[in-house]
Amino acid sequence: MRIVDFSEHWVPQAKLLVEEGYQRSREEMPWLSQEIALPDFTSIVTHGLGVAAIEGEDLLAFLSCYRPFPDAFHTTGVKGVFCPLHGHAAKQGIDYKVYEKLYQAAAEKWVAQGVLSHAICLYKHERDLQEVFFMNGFGVRCMDLARENNVILPQKPCQATFRKLEGHAIVEVLPMNNRLIEHLGNSPVFMKFPPMTEQEFLSKNQAYQFYVAELEGKAVAYLRFGPEGENFVANGNPMIHCIGAFALPEHRGSGIMDHLLAFASEDLRAQGYPLMGVDCESLNPNARFYWQKHFTAYTYSVVRRIDDKII
């Protein structure tokens, strides 16, 4: 076995490995009923930061990433790379320890370019592969979850009213959005970024769908949905993604969010979305515990932060 650069030459075989891995993984994702079109591989090939394990002209495994990006995971001044779900794969039966060699070779390239935050997306059920990365200094940072968009039956009664916000009315949830930003900046998440102005909020969110729960005319919880998914698995059946959620602390655990999710689910189902997805920081226990009540995790993204002194 040799470790070489991951180039265009290896892309056809790489796509077959990703497809084969996906088909095996479908057994762990019963909500997924359609075949998937793989994304274009150009963005993980042309920069020369990927590596491949080969025997002759046979591709055994590969590991690559998107181009480096600044301020990785809101860490100012830190360059990062992210290896998406289609950015790595291995032949069935190949010992996952091949990833040890792949990561060693890839990390050498990445650090040489000043990239100190390394992230990779893994299927949740690939426990042996996760162990390889845990032993190489990685920890879970994010998770993708999904569910069939069937009827949600909340267990607790609720006196709130629910509605969908349209147009300029979405600013009604701006105070809660900024409360969410404040929450993410505190322990244990420590993702710090500034609150949004009304103009910024409207500019960023006009394309999204907002649902709000109200008590006595006051908004106490909201959900935000959009079409973008985090990986190619989300490109099968039309999947709508929850990409923002918040409930005032005094109403958490009351069942309001369950009722709001049920209300949003019904409307999104009527729009033709048979699947719902969500991604969250696993290090945010409020989000992690809640979403796992209604959704099934299918990926973990693991991250390693390299000591700055290395460069």
N, C-alpha and C positions, 0 to 999 in steps of 0.2 A: 504493500500500500504506500502511495505517495501523496503528499499534500501539495497541491498546486493552486495557482490563481483560478478563481471562478470567472470564466470568460464566456462569451457568446457560444463557443464551441460546446459547452456543457448544458446549455439551456434546454434543448429538447429532452434530454434525459432527466434534468432537474424537474421539469414540468410533470413528467411521468411519476417521479418519486413523490412529488407533492400531491398529485391526484390519487395515487395509491394510498398514501397516508390519510388523505381526507376520506376516501371510501371506507377504510378501516374505522375511522373515527365516527362515521355516521351511526354506527351501532351504539355509540355513547350519546347520540343526539337525536332522540326519537321525534323531536319536534321538526326535524329537517326532512322534507319529503322530496325535494327537487335536486336535480344535478346542478353543479356549480360551474360557472365559467371562470377560469383562473385569470387573475390580473396580468397585465403586461409585465415582463421581467426586466425591461430596459432599465428601470430606476434602481434595480439592485445589482446591475452588472457593469454598467459603463464606467463607474467611478473606480473600479479595480480594488475595492475593499473586501471582496468576498474570497472565500477559499473553498477548495473541493478535495475530497478524498477519492482517489482513483486507483484502479488496477488496470494497466494497459489503457484501453479505450472505454473501460467500464466505470461509470460514476457510482460510487458507493454511498456518498453522502456529500452535502454541501452546507455552507453557512455564509449568508451574506446579509446586507442591511441597506436601508435607505441612506442617502447622503447625510453627513454630519449636520447637526442643527444646533443653534445657540441656546443658552439658558435652559438646559435639559431639565424637565420636571420642575420648572420655576426656580432652578438654582442659578442665580445670576453669574454670568461669566464662565459657565461650565458647558463645554461642547458635548453633545451626546450623539449616539447612533441607536437606531431601533431596528431590530431584525423582525420583520412581520411574520405572520403565520406561514406565508408562502416563501419566506426567505431562508428556509432550512428544511431538510428532509433527509432521511436515510432509507436504504433498502430494507425491506422486511427481513428480519433475522440478523441484521448487522448489530453487533454489540454497541450499545449506546456510548460506550467509552470512546468511540471514534470522535464523539463531540469534544472530548478532552483535547485531542490533537487539533481539531478544527478551531476551537476557541483560542487555543494557545497561538496558532498562526494568525488568526484574524485579529486578536487583541494586540498583537505586536504591530500590525498595520495601523490599527485605530489609534493606539497611544502615540505612535510615531507622528500622527497628524494632530496631536494634542487633544484627542477625544478621551475624556475621562469618565463619562457616564455610558455604560453599556447595557442595553435592554434587549430582551428577546421574548417573543410571544410563544407560549407552549400550550398544547392541548392539556386540559386539566387531568385527563385520565392517564397521561404519560408519566406515571410516577417515577419510573427509573430514570427517565431523561431529566425530570425536575431534580432528582437527587444529584445528577452530574453537575448541574449548575449551582445547586446549593453548596456542594463541596468546593466549588470554584468561587465562592464569595458572593453569590447572588441571593437576593431575597425577593419575595413577592411584593409587588407594588400596585398592580392593577388587575382587574378581572373583567371578563366579558360574560354576560348572562343572557339567556333568552327563554321564551316560553311561547307556546301556542296561544294565539289571541282568542281564547275562549272565555266564557262567562266567569267573572270573578264574584264570589259570594262572600261579602264581608261577614265576620262572625259577631261583631258588636253593633248595637244600634247607634244611630248618628242623627243629630238634629241639624247638621249643616246643609246648606244648599250648594249646588255645583253649577258652574257654567263655563263655557269656552270664551276666551277673550279674543277680540278681533281688533286689528289696526292699532290705533294709538292707545286703546284701552289696556294693552299689555303693560303699560307703565304702572298699573296698579300693583304689580308684584315686584317692582323695583326695590322697595325697602326690604322685602324678604330676600331678594337676590343678593343685596348687599350684606344682609345678615348671614347668608350662606358663605359669601366671600370671607367675612370675619371669622366664621366657624372654621373654615378650611385653613386659616392662618394660625389657629391655636393648636394646642396639644390634643391628640398625638399626630395630626396631619402635617402641620407646619408648611403649608403651601401659601406663600404670602404674595398677594397682588392687590392693587388698589381697588376701592369701590368704584362703581360705574356711575357716570352722570346719566341724566335722562336721555340726552342726545346719543351718547355711546350705546346705551341699552337699546334704544329704538333702532339705531343703525345696525346693530349686530343681530337683532332678533326678529326682524319683520318676516323672515321666511319660516319661522318656527310656529308650532301650534302650542298654545298655552291653555291650561285648564286650572281653575281656581276653586277652592272650597271657602265658603264664607259662613260666619256665625254673627248674627245680629248686624248684618251689612258690612262686616269687617273681614277682609281676606286673611285667612289663617294658614293656608297651605297652597302650594302650586306644583304643577308638573309641566315640563317643557319637552316637546317631542320634535324630532327632525329626521330626515331620511338618511343621514350619513352613518355608516357603520364603521367599525374599527378594523375589520378584516374581511377577507374574501368570502368567508362562510355566510356573512350577512347579505350576500348578493343573490341568494336563491329565491325562494318565495319573497314577495314584497315584504320587507321588514321595516317597521318604524321603531325608532330608537328614543328612549328617554334620555335626555342629555341635560337634565336639570330638575332638581326636586328639593323642596324645603317645606317643613312644617314648623310653626312657632313651638318652642320648647314645651310650653305649657299644654300643648295639644298632642304631643307625641304619646303614642300608646293608647290613644282614645279611640282608634279605629277610623278617624277622619281620613287619613291617607289611604287606607284600604278602600273606602267608599269613593274617594276621588280617583283612584286608579281604576276602579270598576267603571266609573262614569266615563273616563277618558277611553278606556278599552272599548266600551260599547260604541262610542263615536268613531274611533279609529277602525273598528271592525266594519262599520257601515261604509267607510271610505275604501275598503278593500284590502286592508292589511291583515293577513292571516297570522303573522308573527310579530312579536314585540321583543326588542332587545334593550339592553342597558349595559353600560360599563361604569365602573366605579373604582376609586382608590380602595384597595383592600385594607389599607391602613386607616381608613375612616370607618370605625366600627358602627356608627349610626347607619351609614349607607349599606355596609356589608351585611349587617344583620337583617335590615329591612328587605333588601332586594332578594336575599336568599329565601325569604318566606314565599315569594311568588314566582321567582325565576330560577333557572338551573344554570349554574356556572359551567362554561365549556372551555374557557382559556384562562391561564394565568400569565401575566407579563412579569418577568423577573428582571431585576436591575442590580448592577454592581457599580459602585463608585470607587474609582481609582484615586489613590493618594496624589494630591497636587504636586508633591515634591518630585515625582517621577519625571516631570518635564521642567 
